[in-house]
């Protein structure tokens, strides 16, 4: 399923994240090995930049360890209710 340029323009207007950054992140997620520390660091860094929220080295290590060791909850919906 492809997205139109107007879709990306709407997203960019709301989030200040450009089309190239979104596509780059999507490619990393789709093609990357999510058990690979380098890939995870790139994804974390990109998300940090996109959201404007810094991630400390300690937080980064906790996230990487959780993903690599399959400690990420499968049902994240319960955290947003």
PDB file with SEQRES, HELIX, SHEET and CRYST1 records, atoms N, CA, C and O in Angstrom:
SEQRES   1 A   81  UNK UNK UNK UNK UNK UNK UNK UNK UNK UNK UNK UNK UNK          
SEQRES   2 A   81  UNK UNK UNK UNK UNK UNK UNK UNK UNK UNK UNK UNK UNK          
SEQRES   3 A   81  UNK UNK UNK UNK UNK UNK UNK UNK UNK UNK UNK UNK UNK          
SEQRES   4 A   81  UNK UNK UNK UNK UNK UNK UNK UNK UNK UNK UNK UNK UNK          
SEQRES   5 A   81  UNK UNK UNK UNK UNK UNK UNK UNK UNK UNK UNK UNK UNK          
SEQRES   6 A   81  UNK UNK UNK UNK UNK UNK UNK UNK UNK UNK UNK UNK UNK          
SEQRES   7 A   81  UNK UNK UNK                                                  
HELIX    1 AA1 UNK A    5  UNK A   15  1                                  11    
HELIX    2 AA2 UNK A   19  UNK A   31  1                                  13    
HELIX    3 AA3 UNK A   37  UNK A   51  1                                  15    
HELIX    4 AA4 UNK A   57  UNK A   68  1                                  12    
HELIX    5 AA5 UNK A   76  UNK A   79  5                                   4    
CRYST1    1.000    1.000    1.000  90.00  90.00  90.00 P 1           1          
ATOM      1  N   UNK A   1       0.847  -1.182   0.000  1.00  0.00           N  
ATOM      2  CA  UNK A   1       0.000   0.000   0.000  1.00  0.00           C  
ATOM      3  C   UNK A   1       0.884   1.235   0.000  1.00  0.00           C  
ATOM      4  O   UNK A   1       1.695   1.421   0.907  1.00  0.00           O  
ATOM      5  N   UNK A   2       0.735   2.071  -1.001  1.00  0.00           N  
ATOM      6  CA  UNK A   2       1.519   3.284  -1.084  1.00  0.00           C  
ATOM      7  C   UNK A   2       0.782   4.469  -0.488  1.00  0.00           C  
ATOM      8  O   UNK A   2      -0.448   4.503  -0.447  1.00  0.00           O  
ATOM      9  N   UNK A   3       1.547   5.423  -0.036  1.00  0.00           N  
ATOM     10  CA  UNK A   3       0.970   6.636   0.528  1.00  0.00           C  
ATOM     11  C   UNK A   3       1.211   7.784  -0.436  1.00  0.00           C  
ATOM     12  O   UNK A   3       2.266   7.865  -1.066  1.00  0.00           O  
ATOM     13  N   UNK A   4       0.249   8.656  -0.548  1.00  0.00           N  
ATOM     14  CA  UNK A   4       0.361   9.794  -1.458  1.00  0.00           C  
ATOM     15  C   UNK A   4       1.199  10.901  -0.829  1.00  0.00           C  
ATOM     16  O   UNK A   4       1.404  10.942   0.384  1.00  0.00           O  
ATOM     17  N   UNK A   5       1.674  11.790  -1.683  1.00  0.00           N  
ATOM     18  CA  UNK A   5       2.441  12.935  -1.193  1.00  0.00           C  
ATOM     19  C   UNK A   5       1.602  13.801  -0.265  1.00  0.00           C  
ATOM     20  O   UNK A   5       2.127  14.393   0.678  1.00  0.00           O  
ATOM     21  N   UNK A   6       0.299  13.876  -0.528  1.00  0.00           N  
ATOM     22  CA  UNK A   6      -0.555  14.695   0.339  1.00  0.00           C  
ATOM     23  C   UNK A   6      -0.620  14.103   1.749  1.00  0.00           C  
ATOM     24  O   UNK A   6      -0.701  14.837   2.734  1.00  0.00           O  
ATOM     25  N   UNK A   7      -0.583  12.777   1.838  1.00  0.00           N  
ATOM     26  CA  UNK A   7      -0.554  12.134   3.151  1.00  0.00           C  
ATOM     27  C   UNK A   7       0.712  12.549   3.904  1.00  0.00           C  
ATOM     28  O   UNK A   7       0.650  12.946   5.068  1.00  0.00           O  
ATOM     29  N   UNK A   8       1.856  12.452   3.229  1.00  0.00           N  
ATOM     30  CA  UNK A   8       3.115  12.813   3.875  1.00  0.00           C  
ATOM     31  C   UNK A   8       3.160  14.289   4.242  1.00  0.00           C  
ATOM     32  O   UNK A   8       3.731  14.652   5.271  1.00  0.00           O  
ATOM     33  N   UNK A   9       2.565  15.146   3.415  1.00  0.00           N  
ATOM     34  CA  UNK A   9       2.523  16.577   3.724  1.00  0.00           C  
ATOM     35  C   UNK A   9       1.698  16.837   4.980  1.00  0.00           C  
ATOM     36  O   UNK A   9       2.057  17.685   5.798  1.00  0.00           O  
ATOM     37  N   UNK A  10       0.599  16.113   5.134  1.00  0.00           N  
ATOM     38  CA  UNK A  10      -0.226  16.255   6.340  1.00  0.00           C  
ATOM     39  C   UNK A  10       0.546  15.799   7.573  1.00  0.00           C  
ATOM     40  O   UNK A  10       0.523  16.457   8.613  1.00  0.00           O  
ATOM     41  N   UNK A  11       1.234  14.659   7.442  1.00  0.00           N  
ATOM     42  CA  UNK A  11       2.019  14.143   8.571  1.00  0.00           C  
ATOM     43  C   UNK A  11       3.130  15.116   8.924  1.00  0.00           C  
ATOM     44  O   UNK A  11       3.360  15.405  10.098  1.00  0.00           O  
ATOM     45  N   UNK A  12       3.816  15.620   7.913  1.00  0.00           N  
ATOM     46  CA  UNK A  12       4.910  16.567   8.159  1.00  0.00           C  
ATOM     47  C   UNK A  12       4.409  17.837   8.833  1.00  0.00           C  
ATOM     48  O   UNK A  12       5.062  18.365   9.733  1.00  0.00           O  
ATOM     49  N   UNK A  13       3.259  18.323   8.401  1.00  0.00           N  
ATOM     50  CA  UNK A  13       2.693  19.535   8.995  1.00  0.00           C  
ATOM     51  C   UNK A  13       2.387  19.318  10.480  1.00  0.00           C  
ATOM     52  O   UNK A  13       2.638  20.194  11.308  1.00  0.00           O  
ATOM     53  N   UNK A  14       1.844  18.148  10.803  1.00  0.00           N  
ATOM     54  CA  UNK A  14       1.487  17.856  12.198  1.00  0.00           C  
ATOM     55  C   UNK A  14       2.693  17.527  13.057  1.00  0.00           C  
ATOM     56  O   UNK A  14       2.758  17.934  14.216  1.00  0.00           O  
ATOM     57  N   UNK A  15       3.655  16.789  12.497  1.00  0.00           N  
ATOM     58  CA  UNK A  15       4.748  16.256  13.315  1.00  0.00           C  
ATOM     59  C   UNK A  15       6.090  16.928  13.090  1.00  0.00           C  
ATOM     60  O   UNK A  15       7.008  16.765  13.893  1.00  0.00           O  
ATOM     61  N   UNK A  16       6.213  17.687  11.998  1.00  0.00           N  
ATOM     62  CA  UNK A  16       7.487  18.305  11.598  1.00  0.00           C  
ATOM     63  C   UNK A  16       8.518  17.261  11.181  1.00  0.00           C  
ATOM     64  O   UNK A  16       9.717  17.537  11.174  1.00  0.00           O  
ATOM     65  N   UNK A  17       8.047  16.052  10.831  1.00  0.00           N  
ATOM     66  CA  UNK A  17       8.923  14.980  10.369  1.00  0.00           C  
ATOM     67  C   UNK A  17       8.707  14.833   8.869  1.00  0.00           C  
ATOM     68  O   UNK A  17       7.578  14.647   8.414  1.00  0.00           O  
ATOM     69  N   UNK A  18       9.803  14.918   8.093  1.00  0.00           N  
ATOM     70  CA  UNK A  18       9.645  14.888   6.645  1.00  0.00           C  
ATOM     71  C   UNK A  18       9.506  13.469   6.092  1.00  0.00           C  
ATOM     72  O   UNK A  18       9.789  12.481   6.770  1.00  0.00           O  
ATOM     73  N   UNK A  19       9.067  13.408   4.860  1.00  0.00           N  
ATOM     74  CA  UNK A  19       8.789  12.142   4.176  1.00  0.00           C  
ATOM     75  C   UNK A  19      10.011  11.231   4.155  1.00  0.00           C  
ATOM     76  O   UNK A  19       9.894  10.030   4.400  1.00  0.00           O  
ATOM     77  N   UNK A  20      11.167  11.787   3.868  1.00  0.00           N  
ATOM     78  CA  UNK A  20      12.382  10.988   3.772  1.00  0.00           C  
ATOM     79  C   UNK A  20      12.713  10.316   5.102  1.00  0.00           C  
ATOM     80  O   UNK A  20      13.138   9.161   5.123  1.00  0.00           O  
ATOM     81  N   UNK A  21      12.523  11.025   6.200  1.00  0.00           N  
ATOM     82  CA  UNK A  21      12.792  10.462   7.528  1.00  0.00           C  
ATOM     83  C   UNK A  21      11.812   9.328   7.831  1.00  0.00           C  
ATOM     84  O   UNK A  21      12.206   8.291   8.366  1.00  0.00           O  
ATOM     85  N   UNK A  22      10.563   9.521   7.496  1.00  0.00           N  
ATOM     86  CA  UNK A  22       9.547   8.494   7.733  1.00  0.00           C  
ATOM     87  C   UNK A  22       9.863   7.241   6.918  1.00  0.00           C  
ATOM     88  O   UNK A  22       9.805   6.127   7.437  1.00  0.00           O  
ATOM     89  N   UNK A  23      10.192   7.427   5.656  1.00  0.00           N  
ATOM     90  CA  UNK A  23      10.500   6.289   4.790  1.00  0.00           C  
ATOM     91  C   UNK A  23      11.776   5.591   5.250  1.00  0.00           C  
ATOM     92  O   UNK A  23      11.853   4.362   5.236  1.00  0.00           O  
ATOM     93  N   UNK A  24      12.757   6.353   5.650  1.00  0.00           N  
ATOM     94  CA  UNK A  24      14.005   5.775   6.148  1.00  0.00           C  
ATOM     95  C   UNK A  24      13.755   4.907   7.382  1.00  0.00           C  
ATOM     96  O   UNK A  24      14.279   3.798   7.488  1.00  0.00           O  
ATOM     97  N   UNK A  25      12.956   5.418   8.305  1.00  0.00           N  
ATOM     98  CA  UNK A  25      12.637   4.649   9.508  1.00  0.00           C  
ATOM     99  C   UNK A  25      11.848   3.394   9.156  1.00  0.00           C  
ATOM    100  O   UNK A  25      12.118   2.316   9.686  1.00  0.00           O  
ATOM    101  N   UNK A  26      10.885   3.531   8.270  1.00  0.00           N  
ATOM    102  CA  UNK A  26      10.086   2.370   7.850  1.00  0.00           C  
ATOM    103  C   UNK A  26      10.975   1.296   7.227  1.00  0.00           C  
ATOM    104  O   UNK A  26      10.795   0.107   7.490  1.00  0.00           O  
ATOM    105  N   UNK A  27      11.932   1.715   6.404  1.00  0.00           N  
ATOM    106  CA  UNK A  27      12.853   0.755   5.789  1.00  0.00           C  
ATOM    107  C   UNK A  27      13.721   0.065   6.824  1.00  0.00           C  
ATOM    108  O   UNK A  27      13.955  -1.140   6.734  1.00  0.00           O  
ATOM    109  N   UNK A  28      14.201   0.817   7.807  1.00  0.00           N  
ATOM    110  CA  UNK A  28      15.012   0.215   8.869  1.00  0.00           C  
ATOM    111  C   UNK A  28      14.201  -0.823   9.635  1.00  0.00           C  
ATOM    112  O   UNK A  28      14.697  -1.905   9.952  1.00  0.00           O  
ATOM    113  N   UNK A  29      12.952  -0.482   9.927  1.00  0.00           N  
ATOM    114  CA  UNK A  29      12.100  -1.400  10.666  1.00  0.00           C  
ATOM    115  C   UNK A  29      11.758  -2.637   9.837  1.00  0.00           C  
ATOM    116  O   UNK A  29      11.732  -3.753  10.357  1.00  0.00           O  
ATOM    117  N   UNK A  30      11.500  -2.435   8.558  1.00  0.00           N  
ATOM    118  CA  UNK A  30      11.097  -3.539   7.701  1.00  0.00           C  
ATOM    119  C   UNK A  30      12.273  -4.438   7.329  1.00  0.00           C  
ATOM    120  O   UNK A  30      12.142  -5.662   7.323  1.00  0.00           O  
ATOM    121  N   UNK A  31      13.411  -3.840   7.021  1.00  0.00           N  
ATOM    122  CA  UNK A  31      14.540  -4.609   6.503  1.00  0.00           C  
ATOM    123  C   UNK A  31      15.590  -4.943   7.550  1.00  0.00           C  
ATOM    124  O   UNK A  31      16.446  -5.800   7.330  1.00  0.00           O  
ATOM    125  N   UNK A  32      15.525  -4.276   8.673  1.00  0.00           N  
ATOM    126  CA  UNK A  32      16.558  -4.457   9.680  1.00  0.00           C  
ATOM    127  C   UNK A  32      16.319  -5.659  10.563  1.00  0.00           C  
ATOM    128  O   UNK A  32      15.195  -6.138  10.715  1.00  0.00           O  
ATOM    129  N   UNK A  33      17.394  -6.126  11.135  1.00  0.00           N  
ATOM    130  CA  UNK A  33      17.340  -7.202  12.106  1.00  0.00           C  
ATOM    131  C   UNK A  33      17.116  -6.555  13.471  1.00  0.00           C  
ATOM    132  O   UNK A  33      18.013  -5.910  14.014  1.00  0.00           O  
ATOM    133  N   UNK A  34      15.924  -6.728  14.016  1.00  0.00           N  
ATOM    134  CA  UNK A  34      15.590  -6.051  15.267  1.00  0.00           C  
ATOM    135  C   UNK A  34      16.255  -6.697  16.482  1.00  0.00           C  
ATOM    136  O   UNK A  34      15.988  -6.303  17.617  1.00  0.00           O  
ATOM    137  N   UNK A  35      17.110  -7.677  16.251  1.00  0.00           N  
ATOM    138  CA  UNK A  35      17.921  -8.244  17.330  1.00  0.00           C  
ATOM    139  C   UNK A  35      19.360  -7.722  17.242  1.00  0.00           C  
ATOM    140  O   UNK A  35      20.200  -8.040  18.084  1.00  0.00           O  
ATOM    141  N   UNK A  36      19.628  -6.919  16.212  1.00  0.00           N  
ATOM    142  CA  UNK A  36      20.954  -6.367  15.991  1.00  0.00           C  
ATOM    143  C   UNK A  36      21.087  -5.036  16.722  1.00  0.00           C  
ATOM    144  O   UNK A  36      20.285  -4.125  16.517  1.00  0.00           O  
ATOM    145  N   UNK A  37      22.095  -4.929  17.569  1.00  0.00           N  
ATOM    146  CA  UNK A  37      22.271  -3.733  18.398  1.00  0.00           C  
ATOM    147  C   UNK A  37      22.452  -2.468  17.554  1.00  0.00           C  
ATOM    148  O   UNK A  37      21.915  -1.416  17.902  1.00  0.00           O  
ATOM    149  N   UNK A  38      23.190  -2.555  16.462  1.00  0.00           N  
ATOM    150  CA  UNK A  38      23.421  -1.386  15.602  1.00  0.00           C  
ATOM    151  C   UNK A  38      22.101  -0.897  15.001  1.00  0.00           C  
ATOM    152  O   UNK A  38      21.828   0.303  14.995  1.00  0.00           O  
ATOM    153  N   UNK A  39      21.288  -1.819  14.501  1.00  0.00           N  
ATOM    154  CA  UNK A  39      19.988  -1.450  13.924  1.00  0.00           C  
ATOM    155  C   UNK A  39      19.112  -0.807  14.974  1.00  0.00           C  
ATOM    156  O   UNK A  39      18.474   0.213  14.712  1.00  0.00           O  
ATOM    157  N   UNK A  40      19.073  -1.390  16.161  1.00  0.00           N  
ATOM    158  CA  UNK A  40      18.250  -0.847  17.240  1.00  0.00           C  
ATOM    159  C   UNK A  40      18.708   0.556  17.629  1.00  0.00           C  
ATOM    160  O   UNK A  40      17.879   1.436  17.863  1.00  0.00           O  
ATOM    161  N   UNK A  41      20.013   0.770  17.700  1.00  0.00           N  
ATOM    162  CA  UNK A  41      20.524   2.099  18.034  1.00  0.00           C  
ATOM    163  C   UNK A  41      20.108   3.127  16.985  1.00  0.00           C  
ATOM    164  O   UNK A  41      19.754   4.256  17.322  1.00  0.00           O  
ATOM    165  N   UNK A  42      20.150   2.731  15.707  1.00  0.00           N  
ATOM    166  CA  UNK A  42      19.743   3.638  14.637  1.00  0.00           C  
ATOM    167  C   UNK A  42      18.260   3.983  14.752  1.00  0.00           C  
ATOM    168  O   UNK A  42      17.873   5.140  14.591  1.00  0.00           O  
ATOM    169  N   UNK A  43      17.433   2.977  15.031  1.00  0.00           N  
ATOM    170  CA  UNK A  43      15.993   3.207  15.172  1.00  0.00           C  
ATOM    171  C   UNK A  43      15.716   4.102  16.376  1.00  0.00           C  
ATOM    172  O   UNK A  43      14.922   5.038  16.278  1.00  0.00           O  
ATOM    173  N   UNK A  44      16.352   3.830  17.496  1.00  0.00           N  
ATOM    174  CA  UNK A  44      16.163   4.636  18.708  1.00  0.00           C  
ATOM    175  C   UNK A  44      16.594   6.080  18.449  1.00  0.00           C  
ATOM    176  O   UNK A  44      15.903   7.021  18.840  1.00  0.00           O  
ATOM    177  N   UNK A  45      17.729   6.245  17.794  1.00  0.00           N  
ATOM    178  CA  UNK A  45      18.231   7.588  17.488  1.00  0.00           C  
ATOM    179  C   UNK A  45      17.270   8.337  16.573  1.00  0.00           C  
ATOM    180  O   UNK A  45      16.978   9.511  16.798  1.00  0.00           O  
ATOM    181  N   UNK A  46      16.782   7.662  15.551  1.00  0.00           N  
ATOM    182  CA  UNK A  46      15.843   8.290  14.622  1.00  0.00           C  
ATOM    183  C   UNK A  46      14.562   8.691  15.336  1.00  0.00           C  
ATOM    184  O   UNK A  46      14.068   9.804  15.151  1.00  0.00           O  
ATOM    185  N   UNK A  47      14.023   7.794  16.146  1.00  0.00           N  
ATOM    186  CA  UNK A  47      12.802   8.110  16.881  1.00  0.00           C  
ATOM    187  C   UNK A  47      13.024   9.259  17.867  1.00  0.00           C  
ATOM    188  O   UNK A  47      12.147  10.103  18.047  1.00  0.00           O  
ATOM    189  N   UNK A  48      14.186   9.287  18.497  1.00  0.00           N  
ATOM    190  CA  UNK A  48      14.516  10.370  19.419  1.00  0.00           C  
ATOM    191  C   UNK A  48      14.525  11.705  18.687  1.00  0.00           C  
ATOM    192  O   UNK A  48      13.978  12.693  19.176  1.00  0.00           O  
ATOM    193  N   UNK A  49      15.151  11.727  17.511  1.00  0.00           N  
ATOM    194  CA  UNK A  49      15.192  12.954  16.711  1.00  0.00           C  
ATOM    195  C   UNK A  49      13.796  13.346  16.248  1.00  0.00           C  
ATOM    196  O   UNK A  49      13.431  14.521  16.282  1.00  0.00           O  
ATOM    197  N   UNK A  50      13.015  12.356  15.814  1.00  0.00           N  
ATOM    198  CA  UNK A  50      11.673  12.632  15.303  1.00  0.00           C  
ATOM    199  C   UNK A  50      10.774  13.232  16.372  1.00  0.00           C  
ATOM    200  O   UNK A  50       9.988  14.139  16.096  1.00  0.00           O  
ATOM    201  N   UNK A  51      10.891  12.727  17.582  1.00  0.00           N  
ATOM    202  CA  UNK A  51      10.005  13.163  18.648  1.00  0.00           C  
ATOM    203  C   UNK A  51      10.556  14.335  19.445  1.00  0.00           C  
ATOM    204  O   UNK A  51       9.830  14.971  20.208  1.00  0.00           O  
ATOM    205  N   UNK A  52      11.838  14.617  19.265  1.00  0.00           N  
ATOM    206  CA  UNK A  52      12.457  15.690  20.032  1.00  0.00           C  
ATOM    207  C   UNK A  52      12.677  15.321  21.492  1.00  0.00           C  
ATOM    208  O   UNK A  52      12.853  16.190  22.347  1.00  0.00           O  
ATOM    209  N   UNK A  53      12.664  14.014  21.767  1.00  0.00           N  
ATOM    210  CA  UNK A  53      12.871  13.537  23.142  1.00  0.00           C  
ATOM    211  C   UNK A  53      14.206  12.818  23.222  1.00  0.00           C  
ATOM    212  O   UNK A  53      14.389  11.775  22.594  1.00  0.00           O  
ATOM    213  N   UNK A  54      15.131  13.360  23.980  1.00  0.00           N  
ATOM    214  CA  UNK A  54      16.443  12.714  24.084  1.00  0.00           C  
ATOM    215  C   UNK A  54      16.354  11.380  24.820  1.00  0.00           C  
ATOM    216  O   UNK A  54      15.529  11.193  25.714  1.00  0.00           O  
ATOM    217  N   UNK A  55      17.223  10.467  24.419  1.00  0.00           N  
ATOM    218  CA  UNK A  55      17.310   9.155  25.061  1.00  0.00           C  
ATOM    219  C   UNK A  55      18.730   9.016  25.596  1.00  0.00           C  
ATOM    220  O   UNK A  55      19.698   9.077  24.838  1.00  0.00           O  
ATOM    221  N   UNK A  56      18.844   8.829  26.899  1.00  0.00           N  
ATOM    222  CA  UNK A  56      20.167   8.682  27.502  1.00  0.00           C  
ATOM    223  C   UNK A  56      20.770   7.342  27.103  1.00  0.00           C  
ATOM    224  O   UNK A  56      20.058   6.445  26.652  1.00  0.00           O  
ATOM    225  N   UNK A  57      22.069   7.209  27.266  1.00  0.00           N  
ATOM    226  CA  UNK A  57      22.743   5.937  26.970  1.00  0.00           C  
ATOM    227  C   UNK A  57      22.167   4.821  27.831  1.00  0.00           C  
ATOM    228  O   UNK A  57      22.021   3.689  27.369  1.00  0.00           O  
ATOM    229  N   UNK A  58      21.839   5.136  29.081  1.00  0.00           N  
ATOM    230  CA  UNK A  58      21.258   4.137  29.982  1.00  0.00           C  
ATOM    231  C   UNK A  58      19.891   3.672  29.469  1.00  0.00           C  
ATOM    232  O   UNK A  58      19.605   2.474  29.454  1.00  0.00           O  
ATOM    233  N   UNK A  59      19.054   4.616  29.053  1.00  0.00           N  
ATOM    234  CA  UNK A  59      17.743   4.267  28.505  1.00  0.00           C  
ATOM    235  C   UNK A  59      17.901   3.451  27.225  1.00  0.00           C  
ATOM    236  O   UNK A  59      17.188   2.471  27.009  1.00  0.00           O  
ATOM    237  N   UNK A  60      18.844   3.869  26.378  1.00  0.00           N  
ATOM    238  CA  UNK A  60      19.096   3.160  25.134  1.00  0.00           C  
ATOM    239  C   UNK A  60      19.488   1.708  25.412  1.00  0.00           C  
ATOM    240  O   UNK A  60      18.980   0.794  24.762  1.00  0.00           O  
ATOM    241  N   UNK A  61      20.370   1.498  26.354  1.00  0.00           N  
ATOM    242  CA  UNK A  61      20.804   0.140  26.702  1.00  0.00           C  
ATOM    243  C   UNK A  61      19.655  -0.700  27.245  1.00  0.00           C  
ATOM    244  O   UNK A  61      19.547  -1.885  26.929  1.00  0.00           O  
ATOM    245  N   UNK A  62      18.795  -0.092  28.064  1.00  0.00           N  
ATOM    246  CA  UNK A  62      17.629  -0.812  28.596  1.00  0.00           C  
ATOM    247  C   UNK A  62      16.687  -1.230  27.471  1.00  0.00           C  
ATOM    248  O   UNK A  62      16.178  -2.351  27.461  1.00  0.00           O  
ATOM    249  N   UNK A  63      16.460  -0.326  26.530  1.00  0.00           N  
ATOM    250  CA  UNK A  63      15.577  -0.629  25.394  1.00  0.00           C  
ATOM    251  C   UNK A  63      16.178  -1.757  24.563  1.00  0.00           C  
ATOM    252  O   UNK A  63      15.486  -2.717  24.223  1.00  0.00           O  
ATOM    253  N   UNK A  64      17.452  -1.644  24.240  1.00  0.00           N  
ATOM    254  CA  UNK A  64      18.120  -2.664  23.426  1.00  0.00           C  
ATOM    255  C   UNK A  64      18.079  -4.018  24.122  1.00  0.00           C  
ATOM    256  O   UNK A  64      17.759  -5.028  23.496  1.00  0.00           O  
ATOM    257  N   UNK A  65      18.399  -4.046  25.413  1.00  0.00           N  
ATOM    258  CA  UNK A  65      18.384  -5.311  26.149  1.00  0.00           C  
ATOM    259  C   UNK A  65      16.980  -5.921  26.183  1.00  0.00           C  
ATOM    260  O   UNK A  65      16.828  -7.136  26.057  1.00  0.00           O  
ATOM    261  N   UNK A  66      15.974  -5.093  26.349  1.00  0.00           N  
ATOM    262  CA  UNK A  66      14.595  -5.592  26.382  1.00  0.00           C  
ATOM    263  C   UNK A  66      14.207  -6.203  25.041  1.00  0.00           C  
ATOM    264  O   UNK A  66      13.598  -7.272  25.001  1.00  0.00           O  
ATOM    265  N   UNK A  67      14.551  -5.537  23.946  1.00  0.00           N  
ATOM    266  CA  UNK A  67      14.198  -6.046  22.619  1.00  0.00           C  
ATOM    267  C   UNK A  67      14.985  -7.312  22.300  1.00  0.00           C  
ATOM    268  O   UNK A  67      14.403  -8.301  21.854  1.00  0.00           O  
ATOM    269  N   UNK A  68      16.288  -7.297  22.520  1.00  0.00           N  
ATOM    270  CA  UNK A  68      17.138  -8.446  22.198  1.00  0.00           C  
ATOM    271  C   UNK A  68      16.744  -9.676  23.015  1.00  0.00           C  
ATOM    272  O   UNK A  68      16.811 -10.803  22.525  1.00  0.00           O  
ATOM    273  N   UNK A  69      16.336  -9.451  24.253  1.00  0.00           N  
ATOM    274  CA  UNK A  69      16.002 -10.571  25.139  1.00  0.00           C  
ATOM    275  C   UNK A  69      14.506 -10.880  25.174  1.00  0.00           C  
ATOM    276  O   UNK A  69      14.030 -11.556  26.086  1.00  0.00           O  
ATOM    277  N   UNK A  70      13.759 -10.378  24.170  1.00  0.00           N  
ATOM    278  CA  UNK A  70      12.311 -10.626  24.064  1.00  0.00           C  
ATOM    279  C   UNK A  70      11.557 -10.277  25.338  1.00  0.00           C  
ATOM    280  O   UNK A  70      10.687 -11.028  25.778  1.00  0.00           O  
ATOM    281  N   UNK A  71      11.893  -9.138  25.928  1.00  0.00           N  
ATOM    282  CA  UNK A  71      11.241  -8.701  27.152  1.00  0.00           C  
ATOM    283  C   UNK A  71      10.275  -7.544  26.911  1.00  0.00           C  
ATOM    284  O   UNK A  71       9.845  -6.877  27.851  1.00  0.00           O  
ATOM    285  N   UNK A  72       9.941  -7.317  25.653  1.00  0.00           N  
ATOM    286  CA  UNK A  72       8.981  -6.264  25.317  1.00  0.00           C  
ATOM    287  C   UNK A  72       7.590  -6.874  25.402  1.00  0.00           C  
ATOM    288  O   UNK A  72       7.322  -7.891  24.762  1.00  0.00           O  
ATOM    289  N   UNK A  73       6.702  -6.268  26.183  1.00  0.00           N  
ATOM    290  CA  UNK A  73       5.341  -6.815  26.295  1.00  0.00           C  
ATOM    291  C   UNK A  73       4.665  -6.886  24.932  1.00  0.00           C  
ATOM    292  O   UNK A  73       4.777  -5.960  24.128  1.00  0.00           O  
ATOM    293  N   UNK A  74       3.972  -7.971  24.676  1.00  0.00           N  
ATOM    294  CA  UNK A  74       3.265  -8.149  23.401  1.00  0.00           C  
ATOM    295  C   UNK A  74       1.994  -7.330  23.344  1.00  0.00           C  
ATOM    296  O   UNK A  74       1.555  -6.943  22.261  1.00  0.00           O  
ATOM    297  N   UNK A  75       1.385  -7.057  24.509  1.00  0.00           N  
ATOM    298  CA  UNK A  75       0.131  -6.328  24.564  1.00  0.00           C  
ATOM    299  C   UNK A  75       0.370  -4.939  25.148  1.00  0.00           C  
ATOM    300  O   UNK A  75       0.134  -4.701  26.332  1.00  0.00           O  
ATOM    301  N   UNK A  76       0.838  -4.032  24.303  1.00  0.00           N  
ATOM    302  CA  UNK A  76       1.154  -2.676  24.765  1.00  0.00           C  
ATOM    303  C   UNK A  76      -0.085  -1.830  24.989  1.00  0.00           C  
ATOM    304  O   UNK A  76      -0.010  -0.773  25.617  1.00  0.00           O  
ATOM    305  N   UNK A  77      -1.246  -2.292  24.473  1.00  0.00           N  
ATOM    306  CA  UNK A  77      -2.487  -1.532  24.642  1.00  0.00           C  
ATOM    307  C   UNK A  77      -2.805  -1.257  26.104  1.00  0.00           C  
ATOM    308  O   UNK A  77      -3.333  -0.194  26.431  1.00  0.00           O  
ATOM    309  N   UNK A  78      -2.493  -2.188  26.976  1.00  0.00           N  
ATOM    310  CA  UNK A  78      -2.828  -2.013  28.387  1.00  0.00           C  
ATOM    311  C   UNK A  78      -2.089  -0.828  29.021  1.00  0.00           C  
ATOM    312  O   UNK A  78      -2.512  -0.323  30.061  1.00  0.00           O  
ATOM    313  N   UNK A  79      -0.997  -0.386  28.406  1.00  0.00           N  
ATOM    314  CA  UNK A  79      -0.238   0.737  28.935  1.00  0.00           C  
ATOM    315  C   UNK A  79      -0.826   2.084  28.532  1.00  0.00           C  
ATOM    316  O   UNK A  79      -0.428   3.116  29.070  1.00  0.00           O  
ATOM    317  N   UNK A  80      -1.761   2.087  27.598  1.00  0.00           N  
ATOM    318  CA  UNK A  80      -2.321   3.333  27.103  1.00  0.00           C  
ATOM    319  C   UNK A  80      -3.768   3.534  27.497  1.00  0.00           C  
ATOM    320  O   UNK A  80      -4.408   4.462  27.002  1.00  0.00           O  
ATOM    321  N   UNK A  81      -4.298   2.719  28.351  1.00  0.00           N  
ATOM    322  CA  UNK A  81      -5.700   2.859  28.791  1.00  0.00           C  
ATOM    323  C   UNK A  81      -5.791   3.684  30.037  1.00  0.00           C  
ATOM    324  O   UNK A  81      -6.887   3.907  30.551  1.00  0.00           O  
TER     325      UNK A  81                                                      
END                                                                             
